[in-house]
């Protein structure tokens, strides 16, 4: 089958289309999926650069949509349209998907849209509700609001709660997208200090939950923006990993919770539980169009390196997709 | 009534017995308690030094035991023996206690023992189970194992779970007390690096929960001692508040949760919920002697300054108590 081969020449990672991959072998409780679309994730870029391949799969790609071609499952028989996380192997014509990770893909959504859902929506759902324990009466600050996880998080908060949504982004265009999806307070971080806006808008109280992809460079402003009993959920360190001078007294006095998390390395069992709850809560909302995957751009499989470069540039609004079998 | 007056001479706090305090006034849903014993807490020392009095009560003291002398409650009628948290006012002959904070004091326990229970056992219960979410199959590291909260935490873990208990303390004598109460692995932090012992004992896995009173000076070793999905509960900063160079990548990769907390400033409603659950789960265990308050020493009310100095020296094993009405 066709798939993207990852190799290294003088420590430089190279992604190239190779037609000679063997078909992956499915076990019980797994589906073999003819992949129609896969999505690019930051975890792929990290794996490529570090050579640390999650779950040891030499083919990158942690989410796909497609058609089931081998199955023991009555819920997902052969011919079913599915989307879901995979343990690597997404940049390929065929991929193995754990039954627990499979979600039905509505006829109303294209395969490209299906591939744009699992990773960002599951991450947003998990961080907002499982880790952040966001309640309807609360407020949330979503950094990088126009990113994949950001756009998913705004929609989930809007559709599942009545919490007030603050977002940051780098341009008026990105903020307009966030506004369309349901964000209440839009902050251009190039123009304003987000912690000052939050102090003003919340009359000094702060927000209850922050979803942060930025890390070190936002640390002090994040802590200043949290309310008593606030939760800072760290899911990325685009702004650096090293914080100088953390004052623990702030954490005690404001009773702050900080949770670091990554979805990809978690256990199959965890992902299956998350997938099940998410799918039950959101299936109808995708059918009715209240939730929608946001796609920035679609590349052919052989154009994968361009797709990676686009993600690296942080210029995308929403997901970057690979079309596989066309 | 008699109570301890807090005043300042040249910024130096002075605690003195004063016979001319007015009796505190009780509201609906409050009890007036004739105080028999009160306990010293670190929060009292902080309030004294900073002049920031929790809930604005000018008399220190956040926990007492005694006899109800005014009440509308059928559960705690006049004459009932009670123990519980108070919003300041504990270092006095009479104190007002919210009904939600009152717990029945068994005839099998003395008033001194009763005053030694609420703050440390509620703090330990809250941090271990509500914040730390400790499960029976897990492991916990309790720093300052011979302190008030430490001795309560060891007993609660031992009696309510089958989790493995690691403790640190500064002397063989303190560690022996921890062992008697149920600690499994004893670490003298003057002699050994606790993170190395934990790596050895858990075969590199780490512990699931850490209760820490120390803060900055233990930060790196605490993070190194936590397992994947581990929780660090920070309830004190005896070893400093300022941590240099925090690496957030560690938090993400190991999916670490850090929670800062203080009990005293929390809402009455929160304390009432905590008191109710704790009392239901532990009442019989105090009756049968499976749980026991650990008392280091008992002072007269007028000796309060000596009692504070003892706590400041960190030499106590268990609680420091004030006898009030004798």
HADDOCK unambig.tbl for C-alpha pairs under 7 A between the chains (distance, minus, plus):
assign (segid A and resid 234 and name CA) (segid B and resid 252 and name CA) 6.88 0.50 0.50
assign (segid A and resid 235 and name CA) (segid B and resid 252 and name CA) 6.69 0.50 0.50
assign (segid A and resid 241 and name CA) (segid B and resid 247 and name CA) 5.39 0.50 0.50
assign (segid A and resid 241 and name CA) (segid B and resid 248 and name CA) 4.89 0.50 0.50
assign (segid A and resid 241 and name CA) (segid B and resid 249 and name CA) 5.67 0.50 0.50
assign (segid A and resid 242 and name CA) (segid B and resid 245 and name CA) 5.83 0.50 0.50
assign (segid A and resid 242 and name CA) (segid B and resid 246 and name CA) 5.57 0.50 0.50
assign (segid A and resid 242 and name CA) (segid B and resid 247 and name CA) 4.66 0.50 0.50
assign (segid A and resid 242 and name CA) (segid B and resid 248 and name CA) 6.27 0.50 0.50
assign (segid A and resid 243 and name CA) (segid B and resid 245 and name CA) 5.27 0.50 0.50
assign (segid A and resid 243 and name CA) (segid B and resid 246 and name CA) 5.01 0.50 0.50
assign (segid A and resid 243 and name CA) (segid B and resid 247 and name CA) 6.44 0.50 0.50
assign (segid A and resid 244 and name CA) (segid B and resid 244 and name CA) 5.27 0.50 0.50
assign (segid A and resid 244 and name CA) (segid B and resid 245 and name CA) 4.54 0.50 0.50
assign (segid A and resid 244 and name CA) (segid B and resid 246 and name CA) 6.49 0.50 0.50
assign (segid A and resid 245 and name CA) (segid B and resid 242 and name CA) 5.91 0.50 0.50
assign (segid A and resid 245 and name CA) (segid B and resid 243 and name CA) 5.32 0.50 0.50
assign (segid A and resid 245 and name CA) (segid B and resid 244 and name CA) 4.58 0.50 0.50
assign (segid A and resid 245 and name CA) (segid B and resid 245 and name CA) 6.30 0.50 0.50
assign (segid A and resid 246 and name CA) (segid B and resid 242 and name CA) 5.61 0.50 0.50
assign (segid A and resid 246 and name CA) (segid B and resid 243 and name CA) 5.01 0.50 0.50
assign (segid A and resid 246 and name CA) (segid B and resid 244 and name CA) 6.47 0.50 0.50
assign (segid A and resid 247 and name CA) (segid B and resid 241 and name CA) 5.40 0.50 0.50
assign (segid A and resid 247 and name CA) (segid B and resid 242 and name CA) 4.68 0.50 0.50
assign (segid A and resid 247 and name CA) (segid B and resid 243 and name CA) 6.43 0.50 0.50
assign (segid A and resid 248 and name CA) (segid B and resid 215 and name CA) 6.99 0.50 0.50
assign (segid A and resid 248 and name CA) (segid B and resid 241 and name CA) 4.89 0.50 0.50
assign (segid A and resid 248 and name CA) (segid B and resid 242 and name CA) 6.28 0.50 0.50
assign (segid A and resid 249 and name CA) (segid B and resid 241 and name CA) 5.67 0.50 0.50
assign (segid A and resid 251 and name CA) (segid B and resid 260 and name CA) 4.73 0.50 0.50
assign (segid A and resid 252 and name CA) (segid B and resid 234 and name CA) 6.88 0.50 0.50
assign (segid A and resid 252 and name CA) (segid B and resid 235 and name CA) 6.70 0.50 0.50
assign (segid A and resid 252 and name CA) (segid B and resid 260 and name CA) 4.07 0.50 0.50
assign (segid A and resid 252 and name CA) (segid B and resid 261 and name CA) 4.59 0.50 0.50
assign (segid A and resid 252 and name CA) (segid B and resid 262 and name CA) 5.99 0.50 0.50
assign (segid A and resid 253 and name CA) (segid B and resid 261 and name CA) 6.77 0.50 0.50
assign (segid A and resid 253 and name CA) (segid B and resid 262 and name CA) 6.61 0.50 0.50
assign (segid A and resid 255 and name CA) (segid B and resid 259 and name CA) 6.75 0.50 0.50
assign (segid A and resid 255 and name CA) (segid B and resid 260 and name CA) 4.76 0.50 0.50
assign (segid A and resid 255 and name CA) (segid B and resid 261 and name CA) 4.52 0.50 0.50
assign (segid A and resid 255 and name CA) (segid B and resid 262 and name CA) 6.85 0.50 0.50
assign (segid A and resid 256 and name CA) (segid B and resid 259 and name CA) 5.81 0.50 0.50
assign (segid A and resid 256 and name CA) (segid B and resid 260 and name CA) 5.43 0.50 0.50
assign (segid A and resid 257 and name CA) (segid B and resid 257 and name CA) 6.98 0.50 0.50
assign (segid A and resid 257 and name CA) (segid B and resid 258 and name CA) 5.59 0.50 0.50
assign (segid A and resid 257 and name CA) (segid B and resid 259 and name CA) 4.30 0.50 0.50
assign (segid A and resid 257 and name CA) (segid B and resid 260 and name CA) 6.44 0.50 0.50
assign (segid A and resid 258 and name CA) (segid B and resid 257 and name CA) 5.60 0.50 0.50
assign (segid A and resid 258 and name CA) (segid B and resid 258 and name CA) 5.03 0.50 0.50
assign (segid A and resid 258 and name CA) (segid B and resid 259 and name CA) 6.36 0.50 0.50
assign (segid A and resid 259 and name CA) (segid B and resid 255 and name CA) 6.76 0.50 0.50
assign (segid A and resid 259 and name CA) (segid B and resid 256 and name CA) 5.80 0.50 0.50
assign (segid A and resid 259 and name CA) (segid B and resid 257 and name CA) 4.30 0.50 0.50
assign (segid A and resid 259 and name CA) (segid B and resid 258 and name CA) 6.36 0.50 0.50
assign (segid A and resid 260 and name CA) (segid B and resid 251 and name CA) 4.72 0.50 0.50
assign (segid A and resid 260 and name CA) (segid B and resid 252 and name CA) 4.06 0.50 0.50
assign (segid A and resid 260 and name CA) (segid B and resid 255 and name CA) 4.75 0.50 0.50
assign (segid A and resid 260 and name CA) (segid B and resid 256 and name CA) 5.42 0.50 0.50
assign (segid A and resid 260 and name CA) (segid B and resid 257 and name CA) 6.44 0.50 0.50
assign (segid A and resid 261 and name CA) (segid B and resid 252 and name CA) 4.58 0.50 0.50
assign (segid A and resid 261 and name CA) (segid B and resid 253 and name CA) 6.77 0.50 0.50
assign (segid A and resid 261 and name CA) (segid B and resid 255 and name CA) 4.51 0.50 0.50
assign (segid A and resid 262 and name CA) (segid B and resid 252 and name CA) 5.99 0.50 0.50
assign (segid A and resid 262 and name CA) (segid B and resid 253 and name CA) 6.63 0.50 0.50
assign (segid A and resid 262 and name CA) (segid B and resid 255 and name CA) 6.86 0.50 0.50
